[in-house]
């Protein structure tokens, strides 16, 4: 206990130091939001990867998906790396950077308004981003807080939530993206060391991978099959939602606005993909061993009426696998992943209030200094709302993330993909795909369809509607590629 508290105290101090350093180097709104647009490849790669993976994957997803799907859950981690990282970087990174320079934009919402010459698109986009990233942030708080509650005797859930919220708001409001990018590199290295330890101790504790496979096969042969017991559609939905949504997730797209040049993108593509393969596949592999290590007899607190409490599976599993003397590293791993994701969410959400909404519709001539101040204040507001939602523990982490990613992906996938990769789509198609995708996702979810499936269908609708409506309703005027820089 003393060792854990000592390490966590050092960790908290490190965050404050990075925040102060970032604050000393932040002299403009561009510095605060994008690091001046000159971030190198390794910082960009780690920043993208650590924003993608958080306690949500290690606690909520790995436990839930691993228990239900067995080994086939590893497909989620694999496709996250290949599609959600490699293809996103390969297809979008340089185009996004070029578009940001062409239009002089700082956010994805600004790009959509400029690209489609759509007066109210930025307002709609900023509203959806702020509303639906709050539950995602709350899910991150929930995931890590469950782990702290389980591993630190005497610490209550709400203590952990408030602790996380305070430090996220503190270091990010001080230094913005400069603090975040520097810390993400530090966090990423910790995560790599942590997942290697997780793999080694999981296999060692079970006396070999063969024992795990044999026992899972005894539970249900499908737990070791290519497609787990729930079937192909639930698995496909999880893969699609978590791998394709990054093509339009504003907190991930923002990383490309800040990157330095095309050479940095080439290096960052490889680095971030390798990082994602390691983190994602290990997380889902460890989660798949839950039935081997945990049952209602040896961990009764994880079960209720014979059914597992999915968000509590991984904390108990990790405590069973990892020696107490080493467990503090895993704590720091999950804390690092979560802080990075939270920082990305807070920064992009606060900028929607300041840059997209306030400057866009209230005071177009706001000074750079005041805009930065408003973004800092908005960061604290966003964290406070996320903390408040996390304290209610409204649903399982998988369900919450499914709602958040499903809604945002459904709203933005069609407008953003067709807008950045092509020049035929117009504002009619963009508006139609925005409303059709988001509406489909929410209607299906509120009619009791699981959120990953609802989000998947919503994103497919969004992708299909934009080009279809753009062809039917051709926009008069100058084409996108003919606009002056």
C-alpha positions as CSV (number, residue, x, y, z in Angstrom):
1,X,0.0,0.0,0.0
2,X,2.8,2.4,0.9
3,X,4.7,1.7,-2.3
4,X,1.6,2.3,-4.4
5,X,0.9,5.6,-2.7
6,X,4.5,6.7,-3.1
7,X,4.6,5.9,-6.8
8,X,1.2,7.5,-7.4
9,X,2.4,10.6,-5.6
10,X,5.5,10.8,-7.8
11,X,3.3,10.3,-10.8
12,X,1.0,13.1,-9.8
13,X,4.0,15.4,-9.3
14,X,5.3,14.5,-12.7
15,X,2.0,15.5,-14.2
16,X,2.2,18.9,-12.5
17,X,5.7,19.5,-13.7
18,X,4.8,18.7,-17.3
19,X,1.8,21.0,-17.0
20,X,4.0,23.9,-15.8
21,X,6.6,23.3,-18.6
22,X,3.8,23.2,-21.1
23,X,2.3,26.4,-19.7
24,X,5.6,28.2,-20.0
25,X,5.8,27.3,-23.7
26,X,2.2,28.2,-24.6
27,X,2.0,31.7,-26.0
28,X,-1.0,31.4,-28.3
29,X,-4.2,29.6,-29.0
30,X,-2.4,27.6,-31.7
31,X,0.1,26.5,-29.1
32,X,-2.6,25.5,-26.6
33,X,-4.7,23.5,-29.1
34,X,-2.3,22.2,-31.6
35,X,1.2,22.6,-30.1
36,X,1.9,25.2,-32.8
37,X,1.3,22.6,-35.5
38,X,4.9,21.4,-35.3
39,X,4.7,18.2,-33.3
40,X,7.2,15.5,-34.3
41,X,6.5,11.9,-35.3
42,X,7.1,10.1,-32.1
43,X,5.1,12.5,-30.0
44,X,2.3,12.3,-32.5
45,X,2.3,8.5,-32.7
46,X,2.2,8.1,-28.9
47,X,-0.3,10.9,-28.6
48,X,-2.6,9.2,-31.1
49,X,-2.2,5.7,-29.6
50,X,-2.6,6.7,-26.0
51,X,-5.7,8.8,-26.9
52,X,-7.2,5.7,-28.6
53,X,-6.5,3.2,-25.8
54,X,-7.5,4.0,-22.2
55,X,-9.0,2.3,-19.1
56,X,-12.0,1.8,-21.3
57,X,-10.3,-0.9,-23.3
58,X,-8.3,-2.4,-20.4
59,X,-11.2,-2.5,-17.9
60,X,-14.5,-2.3,-19.6
61,X,-13.9,-3.8,-23.1
62,X,-11.2,-6.4,-22.3
63,X,-13.2,-7.8,-19.4
64,X,-16.6,-7.8,-21.1
65,X,-15.4,-8.9,-24.6
66,X,-12.9,-11.4,-23.3
67,X,-15.5,-13.1,-21.1
68,X,-18.1,-13.4,-23.8
69,X,-16.0,-13.9,-26.9
70,X,-12.9,-15.6,-25.6
71,X,-9.9,-15.6,-27.9
72,X,-11.9,-14.1,-30.8
73,X,-12.0,-10.8,-28.9
74,X,-8.4,-10.4,-30.0
75,X,-9.7,-9.6,-33.5
76,X,-11.0,-6.3,-32.1
77,X,-7.5,-5.3,-31.0
78,X,-6.0,-6.5,-34.3
79,X,-8.4,-4.5,-36.5
80,X,-8.1,-1.5,-34.2
81,X,-4.5,-1.4,-35.1
82,X,-4.8,-2.2,-38.9
83,X,-7.9,-0.1,-39.7
84,X,-8.3,2.3,-36.8
85,X,-4.6,3.3,-36.8
86,X,-2.6,2.2,-39.9
87,X,-5.3,3.0,-42.5
88,X,-6.5,6.2,-40.7
89,X,-2.9,7.5,-40.7
90,X,-2.2,6.3,-44.3
91,X,-5.4,7.7,-45.8
92,X,-6.1,10.8,-43.8
93,X,-3.1,12.2,-41.9
94,X,-1.4,14.2,-44.7
95,X,-4.8,15.2,-46.3
96,X,-6.0,16.5,-42.9
97,X,-2.8,18.5,-42.4
98,X,-3.1,20.0,-45.9
99,X,-6.7,20.8,-45.4
100,X,-6.0,22.6,-42.1
101,X,-3.4,24.8,-43.9
102,X,-5.7,25.4,-47.0
103,X,-8.7,26.6,-45.0
104,X,-6.8,27.9,-41.9
105,X,-8.9,25.8,-39.5
106,X,-8.1,24.5,-36.1
107,X,-10.9,21.9,-35.6
108,X,-12.8,19.3,-37.5
109,X,-16.0,21.3,-37.1
110,X,-14.3,24.3,-38.7
111,X,-13.2,22.1,-41.6
112,X,-16.6,20.7,-42.2
113,X,-18.1,24.2,-42.4
114,X,-15.4,25.5,-44.7
115,X,-15.3,22.4,-46.9
116,X,-19.1,22.3,-47.5
117,X,-19.7,26.1,-47.3
118,X,-22.4,25.2,-44.8
119,X,-23.1,28.1,-42.5
120,X,-24.5,26.1,-39.5
121,X,-22.5,22.9,-39.8
122,X,-20.0,24.0,-37.3
123,X,-22.7,24.8,-34.7
124,X,-24.3,21.4,-35.1
125,X,-20.9,19.6,-35.0
126,X,-19.7,21.4,-31.9
127,X,-23.0,20.6,-30.1
128,X,-22.7,16.8,-31.0
129,X,-19.0,16.7,-30.0
130,X,-19.5,18.3,-26.7
131,X,-22.7,16.3,-25.7
132,X,-21.5,12.9,-26.8
133,X,-17.8,13.1,-25.6
134,X,-19.0,13.7,-22.0
135,X,-20.2,10.1,-21.6
136,X,-17.0,8.8,-23.2
137,X,-15.0,10.8,-20.7
138,X,-17.2,9.5,-17.9
139,X,-16.6,5.9,-19.0
140,X,-12.9,6.5,-18.7
141,X,-13.3,7.9,-15.2
142,X,-15.5,4.8,-14.3
143,X,-13.0,2.3,-15.7
144,X,-10.0,3.6,-13.8
145,X,-12.0,4.3,-10.6
146,X,-13.1,0.6,-10.5
147,X,-9.4,-0.4,-10.6
148,X,-8.4,2.0,-7.9
149,X,-11.3,1.0,-5.7
150,X,-10.3,-2.7,-6.0
151,X,-6.5,-2.3,-5.5
152,X,-6.3,0.4,-2.9
153,X,-8.1,-0.7,0.4
154,X,-10.0,2.1,1.9
155,X,-10.3,4.2,-1.3
156,X,-13.8,4.6,-2.4
157,X,-15.1,4.9,-6.0
158,X,-15.9,8.6,-5.7
159,X,-12.5,9.4,-4.3
160,X,-10.8,8.0,-7.4
161,X,-13.2,9.8,-9.7
162,X,-12.5,13.2,-8.1
163,X,-8.8,12.5,-8.0
164,X,-8.7,11.8,-11.7
165,X,-10.9,14.7,-12.6
166,X,-8.8,17.2,-10.6
167,X,-5.4,16.2,-12.2
168,X,-6.8,16.0,-15.7
169,X,-8.3,19.5,-15.4
170,X,-5.1,20.8,-13.7
171,X,-2.4,19.8,-16.1
172,X,-4.4,20.3,-19.3
173,X,-5.8,23.7,-18.4
174,X,-2.2,24.8,-17.7
175,X,-0.3,23.7,-20.8
176,X,-2.8,22.4,-23.3
177,X,-1.5,20.3,-26.2
178,X,2.2,20.9,-25.4
179,X,1.7,19.3,-22.0
180,X,-0.4,16.5,-23.4
181,X,2.0,15.6,-26.3
182,X,5.0,15.5,-24.0
183,X,3.2,13.4,-21.3
184,X,1.8,11.1,-24.0
185,X,5.3,10.0,-25.0
186,X,6.1,9.3,-21.3
187,X,2.7,7.6,-20.9
188,X,3.2,5.5,-24.0
189,X,6.5,4.1,-22.8
190,X,5.0,3.1,-19.5
191,X,2.1,1.4,-21.3
192,X,4.5,-0.7,-23.5
193,X,6.4,-1.9,-20.4
194,X,3.1,-2.6,-18.6
195,X,1.5,-4.7,-21.3
196,X,4.7,-6.8,-21.7
197,X,4.5,-7.5,-17.9
198,X,0.8,-8.3,-18.2
199,X,1.5,-10.9,-20.9
200,X,4.4,-12.5,-19.1
201,X,2.6,-12.8,-15.8
202,X,-0.7,-14.0,-17.3
203,X,0.9,-16.9,-19.1
204,X,3.3,-17.7,-16.2
205,X,0.4,-17.7,-13.6
206,X,-1.5,-20.2,-15.8
207,X,1.6,-22.4,-16.2
208,X,1.5,-21.9,-20.0
209,X,-0.9,-20.8,-22.7
210,X,-1.9,-24.5,-23.3
211,X,-3.6,-24.7,-19.9
212,X,-5.7,-21.5,-20.6
213,X,-6.7,-22.8,-24.0
214,X,-7.7,-26.2,-22.7
215,X,-9.8,-24.9,-19.9
216,X,-11.5,-22.3,-22.1
217,X,-12.2,-25.1,-24.6
218,X,-13.8,-27.1,-21.8
219,X,-16.1,-24.2,-20.8
220,X,-17.2,-23.7,-24.4
221,X,-15.2,-24.7,-27.6
222,X,-16.4,-21.5,-29.2
223,X,-14.3,-19.5,-26.7
224,X,-11.2,-20.7,-28.6
225,X,-12.8,-20.5,-32.0
226,X,-12.3,-17.8,-34.7
227,X,-15.7,-16.4,-33.8
228,X,-16.8,-16.5,-30.2
229,X,-20.2,-17.7,-28.7
230,X,-22.2,-14.4,-29.3
231,X,-21.7,-14.9,-33.1
232,X,-20.4,-13.0,-36.1
233,X,-22.7,-10.0,-36.0
234,X,-22.0,-8.8,-32.4
235,X,-18.2,-9.4,-33.1
236,X,-18.3,-7.6,-36.4
237,X,-20.2,-4.6,-34.7
238,X,-17.5,-4.3,-32.0
239,X,-14.7,-4.5,-34.6
240,X,-16.4,-2.0,-37.0
241,X,-17.4,0.5,-34.3
242,X,-14.0,0.7,-32.6
243,X,-12.0,0.4,-35.8
244,X,-13.9,2.6,-38.3
245,X,-15.1,5.4,-35.9
246,X,-11.5,6.7,-35.6
247,X,-11.9,7.9,-39.2
248,X,-14.1,10.6,-37.8
249,X,-13.4,10.9,-34.1
250,X,-12.4,14.6,-33.6
251,X,-10.0,13.9,-30.7
252,X,-8.0,11.6,-32.9
253,X,-8.2,13.6,-36.1
254,X,-6.9,16.6,-34.2
255,X,-3.5,14.8,-33.9
256,X,-3.0,15.2,-37.7
257,X,-3.7,19.0,-37.5
258,X,-0.8,19.3,-35.1
259,X,1.8,17.1,-36.8
260,X,4.9,18.8,-38.3
261,X,5.3,17.5,-41.9
262,X,4.8,14.6,-44.3
263,X,8.0,12.9,-43.2
264,X,6.8,12.9,-39.6
265,X,3.6,11.2,-40.8
266,X,5.4,8.4,-42.4
267,X,7.4,7.6,-39.2
268,X,4.3,8.1,-37.1
269,X,2.2,5.7,-39.1
270,X,4.5,2.8,-38.4
271,X,5.2,3.7,-34.8
272,X,1.5,4.2,-33.9
273,X,0.5,0.9,-35.6
274,X,3.1,-1.2,-33.8
275,X,2.1,0.5,-30.5
276,X,-1.6,-0.3,-31.2
277,X,-1.0,-3.9,-32.1
278,X,0.9,-4.5,-28.9
279,X,-1.6,-2.6,-26.6
280,X,-4.8,-3.8,-28.2
281,X,-4.0,-7.5,-28.7
282,X,-2.5,-7.9,-25.2
283,X,-5.5,-6.2,-23.6
284,X,-8.1,-8.5,-25.3
285,X,-5.9,-11.6,-24.8
286,X,-5.6,-11.0,-21.0
287,X,-9.4,-10.3,-20.9
288,X,-10.1,-13.6,-22.6
289,X,-8.4,-15.5,-19.7
290,X,-11.1,-14.3,-17.3
291,X,-12.9,-17.6,-17.1
292,X,-9.6,-19.3,-16.4
293,X,-8.7,-17.2,-13.3
294,X,-12.1,-16.0,-12.0
295,X,-15.3,-17.7,-10.8
296,X,-18.1,-17.0,-8.3
297,X,-16.3,-19.1,-5.6
298,X,-12.9,-17.4,-5.5
299,X,-14.1,-13.9,-6.3
300,X,-17.8,-13.6,-5.2
301,X,-17.7,-9.8,-5.3
302,X,-17.4,-9.8,-9.0
303,X,-20.7,-11.8,-9.5
304,X,-24.3,-10.9,-8.9
305,X,-27.0,-13.6,-9.1
306,X,-24.4,-15.8,-10.8
307,X,-23.6,-13.3,-13.6
308,X,-20.4,-11.4,-13.8
309,X,-20.2,-7.6,-13.2
310,X,-18.2,-6.9,-16.3
311,X,-16.6,-3.7,-15.3
312,X,-15.2,-5.4,-12.2
313,X,-13.7,-8.4,-14.0
314,X,-10.4,-6.9,-15.1
315,X,-9.5,-5.2,-11.8
316,X,-9.9,-8.6,-10.0
317,X,-8.2,-10.5,-12.8
318,X,-5.2,-8.3,-12.8
319,X,-4.9,-8.4,-9.0
320,X,-5.0,-12.3,-9.3
321,X,-2.3,-12.4,-12.0
322,X,0.1,-9.6,-11.1
323,X,2.3,-9.9,-8.0
324,X,1.6,-7.1,-5.5
325,X,5.1,-5.8,-5.7
326,X,4.7,-5.3,-9.5
327,X,1.0,-4.3,-9.5
328,X,1.9,-0.6,-9.1
329,X,3.3,-0.6,-12.6
330,X,0.0,-1.8,-14.0
331,X,-1.8,0.9,-12.0
332,X,0.5,3.5,-13.6
333,X,-0.1,1.9,-17.0
334,X,-3.9,2.2,-16.7
335,X,-3.6,5.7,-15.2
336,X,-1.3,6.8,-18.1
337,X,-3.7,5.4,-20.7
338,X,-6.6,7.1,-19.1
339,X,-5.0,10.5,-18.6
340,X,-4.0,10.6,-22.2
341,X,-7.5,9.8,-23.5
342,X,-9.1,12.2,-21.1
343,X,-6.7,15.0,-22.1
344,X,-7.6,14.5,-25.8
345,X,-11.3,14.4,-25.0
346,X,-11.2,17.5,-22.8
347,X,-9.1,19.5,-25.2
348,X,-11.2,18.8,-28.3
349,X,-14.5,19.3,-26.4
350,X,-13.4,22.6,-24.8
351,X,-12.2,23.9,-28.1
352,X,-15.7,23.3,-29.6
353,X,-17.1,25.7,-27.0
354,X,-14.4,28.4,-27.4
355,X,-13.3,28.2,-31.1
356,X,-16.3,26.7,-32.8
357,X,-19.1,28.2,-30.8
358,X,-17.9,31.4,-29.0
359,X,-15.6,32.7,-31.8
360,X,-17.8,31.3,-34.5
361,X,-21.1,32.7,-33.4
362,X,-20.8,35.1,-30.5
363,X,-17.5,37.1,-30.9
364,X,-15.6,36.6,-34.2
365,X,-13.0,39.2,-33.1
366,X,-12.1,37.7,-29.8
367,X,-8.5,38.1,-29.0
368,X,-6.1,35.2,-29.1
369,X,-5.4,35.5,-25.4
370,X,-9.1,35.6,-24.4
371,X,-9.8,32.6,-26.7
372,X,-7.1,30.6,-24.9
373,X,-8.5,31.6,-21.5
374,X,-12.0,30.5,-22.5
375,X,-10.7,27.1,-23.7
376,X,-8.9,26.6,-20.3
377,X,-12.2,27.4,-18.4
378,X,-14.2,25.2,-20.8
379,X,-11.7,22.4,-20.0
380,X,-12.6,22.6,-16.3
381,X,-16.3,22.7,-17.1
382,X,-16.1,19.6,-19.3
383,X,-14.2,17.6,-16.7
384,X,-16.7,18.6,-14.0
385,X,-19.6,17.4,-16.1
386,X,-17.9,14.1,-16.9
387,X,-17.0,13.6,-13.3
388,X,-20.6,14.2,-12.3
389,X,-21.9,11.7,-14.8
390,X,-19.3,9.1,-13.8
391,X,-20.4,9.3,-10.1
392,X,-23.8,8.0,-11.2
393,X,-22.3,4.9,-12.9
394,X,-25.1,5.0,-15.4
395,X,-24.2,1.8,-17.4
396,X,-21.5,-0.6,-18.3
397,X,-18.4,0.9,-19.9
398,X,-19.0,-1.0,-23.2
399,X,-22.5,0.4,-23.4
400,X,-21.4,4.0,-22.6
401,X,-18.5,4.0,-25.1
402,X,-20.8,2.4,-27.7
403,X,-23.3,5.3,-27.3
404,X,-20.5,7.9,-27.5
405,X,-18.5,6.5,-30.4
406,X,-21.6,5.3,-32.2
407,X,-23.3,8.7,-32.1
408,X,-20.2,10.7,-33.1
409,X,-19.1,8.2,-35.8
410,X,-22.6,8.1,-37.2
411,X,-22.8,11.9,-37.3
412,X,-19.4,12.6,-38.8
413,X,-18.2,9.6,-40.8
414,X,-20.1,10.4,-44.0
415,X,-19.5,14.1,-44.0
416,X,-15.8,13.9,-43.0
417,X,-14.7,10.9,-45.1
418,X,-16.3,12.1,-48.3
419,X,-15.3,15.7,-47.6
420,X,-11.6,14.9,-47.0
421,X,-11.1,12.2,-49.6
422,X,-13.2,13.4,-52.5
423,X,-14.6,16.6,-54.1
424,X,-18.0,15.4,-55.3
425,X,-19.9,15.5,-52.0
426,X,-21.8,18.7,-51.3
427,X,-23.5,20.3,-48.3
428,X,-26.9,18.7,-49.0
429,X,-25.3,15.2,-48.8
430,X,-23.2,16.3,-45.7
431,X,-26.3,17.5,-43.8
432,X,-28.3,14.5,-44.9
433,X,-25.7,12.0,-43.8
434,X,-25.1,13.9,-40.5
435,X,-28.8,13.7,-39.5
436,X,-29.5,10.3,-41.0
437,X,-26.5,8.6,-39.4
438,X,-27.0,10.2,-36.0
439,X,-30.7,9.7,-36.0
440,X,-30.5,6.0,-37.1
441,X,-27.9,5.3,-34.3
442,X,-30.0,6.9,-31.6
443,X,-33.4,5.5,-32.7
444,X,-32.0,2.0,-32.8
445,X,-30.3,2.4,-29.4
446,X,-33.4,3.7,-27.7
447,X,-35.3,0.8,-29.2
448,X,-33.1,-1.6,-27.2
449,X,-30.5,-2.5,-29.8
450,X,-27.1,-2.9,-28.2
451,X,-25.0,0.3,-28.7
452,X,-22.2,-1.3,-30.8
453,X,-24.7,-2.6,-33.3
454,X,-26.7,0.6,-33.3
455,X,-23.6,2.6,-33.9
456,X,-22.4,0.3,-36.7
457,X,-25.6,0.6,-38.6
458,X,-25.7,4.4,-38.1
459,X,-22.1,4.7,-39.5
460,X,-23.0,2.6,-42.5
461,X,-26.0,4.8,-43.2
462,X,-23.9,7.9,-42.8
463,X,-21.4,6.6,-45.3
464,X,-24.0,5.7,-47.9
465,X,-26.2,8.8,-47.6
466,X,-23.7,11.5,-48.4
467,X,-22.7,10.5,-51.9
468,X,-26.3,9.4,-52.7
469,X,-27.9,12.7,-51.8
470,X,-25.0,14.7,-53.3
471,X,-25.6,13.1,-56.7
472,X,-29.4,13.6,-56.5
473,X,-29.1,17.3,-55.3
474,X,-26.2,18.8,-57.1
475,X,-24.9,22.0,-55.5
476,X,-24.6,25.0,-57.8
477,X,-21.5,27.1,-57.6
478,X,-17.7,26.7,-57.3
479,X,-16.4,23.2,-56.7
480,X,-14.4,22.4,-53.6
481,X,-11.1,21.9,-55.4
482,X,-11.4,25.3,-57.2
483,X,-11.6,27.4,-54.0
484,X,-8.7,29.6,-53.4
485,X,-6.2,28.9,-50.6
